[in-house]
Amino acid sequence: MGIDTFAIAGIAMEVGIEPTVRHSLDLGYLPIVVTDACGAGHPAVAERSLATLAFAGGSLTTDAAVLVERIHRH
């Protein structure tokens, strides 16, 4: 289908989102984490997950407003 990039949001940053992002990077995808559309069990844990993803590289982060604006631009 030619899909190489996707936006990801969800309930549990540390349990569901971070592992999914890491696995998708291994598969050659570019995940975009929509930070204000992601929940977590504890805010400090979510920040640690985002910091881990930033350190590892390969994924992008944005907020919902910017994502929607960019989608409508194309």
C-alpha positions in Angstrom: 0.0 0.0 0.0 3.0 2.3 0.2 2.4 3.4 3.8 5.7 4.3 5.5 4.5 6.9 8.0 1.7 6.8 10.6 0.4 8.8 13.5 0.0 7.1 16.8 -2.0 8.0 19.9 -3.5 5.9 22.7 -4.1 5.3 26.4 -0.8 4.0 27.8 2.4 5.6 26.6 4.7 3.4 28.6 2.9 0.1 28.0 1.4 0.4 24.5 2.6 3.4 22.6 6.4 3.3 23.3 6.8 -0.4 22.5 4.7 0.0 19.3 6.8 2.9 18.2 10.0 1.0 18.8 8.7 -2.1 16.9 7.5 0.0 14.0 11.0 1.6 13.7 12.5 -2.0 13.5 10.1 -2.6 10.6 11.1 0.5 8.8 8.1 2.8 9.5 8.3 6.4 10.6 5.9 6.8 13.5 4.6 10.2 14.6 3.6 10.3 18.2 0.7 12.7 18.9 1.8 13.7 22.3 -1.4 15.5 23.5 -3.4 12.4 22.4 -1.5 10.0 24.5 -2.3 9.0 28.1 -0.2 7.3 30.7 -0.4 5.8 34.1 1.8 8.5 35.6 3.0 11.8 33.9 6.6 11.2 34.9 6.6 7.8 33.3 5.1 9.2 30.1 7.9 11.9 30.0 10.5 9.1 30.5 9.0 7.2 27.6 9.1 10.3 25.3 12.7 11.0 26.4 13.7 7.4 25.6 12.1 7.6 22.1 13.8 11.0 21.5 17.2 9.5 22.6 16.7 6.5 20.3 15.8 8.7 17.4 13.8 7.7 14.3 10.4 8.8 15.4 8.7 12.3 15.4 6.5 14.0 17.9 3.8 16.6 17.4 0.5 17.7 18.9 -2.9 17.1 17.4 -3.4 20.7 16.2 -0.2 20.7 14.2 -0.9 17.3 12.7 -4.4 18.3 11.6 -3.1 21.5 10.1 -0.4 19.6 8.1 -2.8 17.0 6.9 -5.1 19.7 5.6 -2.2 21.4 3.9 -1.6 18.4 1.7 
